[in-house]
């Protein structure tokens, strides 16, 4: 009788695994309801990569670091340090 119980238990386990896999895939299938609504004001990556104005990069004096650093020069003659992101207004003399 002991072998019969082991065989019956193995059969029940096999059938529960065979039936449980498709049922669990059906029950836990993604429905998409957890996703948020799409945002309408998304800017494409190309817009960020496109130059907005005639800006150049050149070495200039950074007053925050007290050293020569690479800067982005803007059309209004101000500049932004690429190292520390300090914005220097136009006409600031080198100290």
FITOR-109661 format. One line per field, with one value per residue (C-alpha): residue in three letters; y, x, z; residue number from 1. Coordinates in steps of 0.001 Angstrom, whole numbers, plus 500000, padded with zeros to 6 digits. Example, Ala and Ser with C-alpha at 12.3 -4.5 7.8 and 13.67 -1.06 7.14 Angstrom:
rest	c(ALA | SER)
Y	c(495500 | 498940)
X	c(512300 | 513670)
Z	c(507800 | 507140)
nr	c(1 | 2)
This chain:
rest	c(UNK | UNK | UNK | UNK | UNK | UNK | UNK | UNK | UNK | UNK | UNK | UNK | UNK | UNK | UNK | UNK | UNK | UNK | UNK | UNK | UNK | UNK | UNK | UNK | UNK | UNK | UNK | UNK | UNK | UNK | UNK | UNK | UNK | UNK | UNK | UNK | UNK | UNK | UNK | UNK | UNK | UNK | UNK | UNK | UNK | UNK | UNK | UNK | UNK | UNK | UNK | UNK | UNK | UNK | UNK | UNK | UNK | UNK | UNK | UNK | UNK | UNK | UNK | UNK | UNK | UNK | UNK | UNK | UNK | UNK | UNK | UNK | UNK | UNK | UNK | UNK | UNK | UNK | UNK | UNK | UNK | UNK | UNK | UNK | UNK | UNK | UNK | UNK | UNK | UNK | UNK | UNK | UNK | UNK | UNK)
Y	c(500000 | 502329 | 502201 | 502980 | 506147 | 507310 | 506724 | 508470 | 511419 | 511699 | 511631 | 514346 | 516477 | 516026 | 516903 | 519950 | 521241 | 520570 | 522359 | 525041 | 526448 | 527618 | 528810 | 530848 | 532365 | 533332 | 534735 | 536770 | 537910 | 541637 | 543643 | 547034 | 548612 | 549443 | 551750 | 555471 | 557577 | 558741 | 562189 | 564621 | 567085 | 564696 | 566274 | 563923 | 563348 | 564962 | 568283 | 568180 | 567287 | 570007 | 573225 | 576000 | 578929 | 579667 | 578491 | 577700 | 575965 | 577547 | 577778 | 580669 | 581855 | 580292 | 582623 | 579808 | 577527 | 580294 | 578440 | 578150 | 575711 | 574747 | 576964 | 577101 | 580635 | 581800 | 584339 | 586942 | 586792 | 584929 | 581599 | 578384 | 576333 | 572705 | 571552 | 573272 | 574621 | 578189 | 580784 | 583865 | 586945 | 588922 | 591378 | 589797 | 590472 | 587833 | 588147)
X	c(500000 | 502937 | 504084 | 500519 | 500456 | 503800 | 502669 | 499356 | 501118 | 503536 | 500623 | 498753 | 501895 | 502522 | 498936 | 498890 | 502113 | 500839 | 497549 | 499033 | 501509 | 498922 | 496577 | 499290 | 500325 | 496701 | 496195 | 499418 | 499326 | 500054 | 496962 | 498588 | 496350 | 499353 | 500797 | 500306 | 498679 | 500988 | 502468 | 501588 | 504454 | 507351 | 510232 | 512099 | 515789 | 516691 | 515362 | 517761 | 520715 | 520020 | 521962 | 519626 | 521846 | 525303 | 527293 | 530964 | 533280 | 536563 | 538916 | 538202 | 538798 | 536449 | 536002 | 534655 | 537644 | 540220 | 541632 | 541395 | 538579 | 536540 | 533448 | 530365 | 530096 | 526499 | 525206 | 524658 | 528426 | 527943 | 529674 | 529069 | 531902 | 531713 | 533485 | 531539 | 528537 | 529110 | 527462 | 529637 | 527852 | 529241 | 532035 | 533393 | 537141 | 539758 | 540980)
Z	c(500000 | 500611 | 496954 | 495879 | 498025 | 496625 | 493030 | 493656 | 495305 | 492379 | 489922 | 491813 | 491961 | 488231 | 487328 | 489595 | 488037 | 484510 | 485192 | 487456 | 484935 | 482362 | 485076 | 486758 | 483413 | 482789 | 486296 | 486410 | 482772 | 482390 | 481572 | 481156 | 483795 | 485972 | 483334 | 483599 | 480940 | 478156 | 478599 | 475832 | 476285 | 475651 | 473758 | 471423 | 471983 | 468672 | 469960 | 472892 | 470696 | 468126 | 468776 | 469880 | 469023 | 467723 | 470739 | 470757 | 473172 | 474149 | 477097 | 479417 | 482969 | 485528 | 488521 | 490714 | 490182 | 489655 | 486651 | 482884 | 482018 | 478965 | 478649 | 476470 | 475106 | 474571 | 472019 | 474768 | 475523 | 478802 | 479343 | 481284 | 482734 | 481655 | 484834 | 487620 | 485613 | 486842 | 484614 | 484161 | 482812 | 479906 | 480619 | 483826 | 483820 | 484490 | 488047)
nr	c(1 | 2 | 3 | 4 | 5 | 6 | 7 | 8 | 9 | 10 | 11 | 12 | 13 | 14 | 15 | 16 | 17 | 18 | 19 | 20 | 21 | 22 | 23 | 24 | 25 | 26 | 27 | 28 | 29 | 30 | 31 | 32 | 33 | 34 | 35 | 36 | 37 | 38 | 39 | 40 | 41 | 42 | 43 | 44 | 45 | 46 | 47 | 48 | 49 | 50 | 51 | 52 | 53 | 54 | 55 | 56 | 57 | 58 | 59 | 60 | 61 | 62 | 63 | 64 | 65 | 66 | 67 | 68 | 69 | 70 | 71 | 72 | 73 | 74 | 75 | 76 | 77 | 78 | 79 | 80 | 81 | 82 | 83 | 84 | 85 | 86 | 87 | 88 | 89 | 90 | 91 | 92 | 93 | 94 | 95)
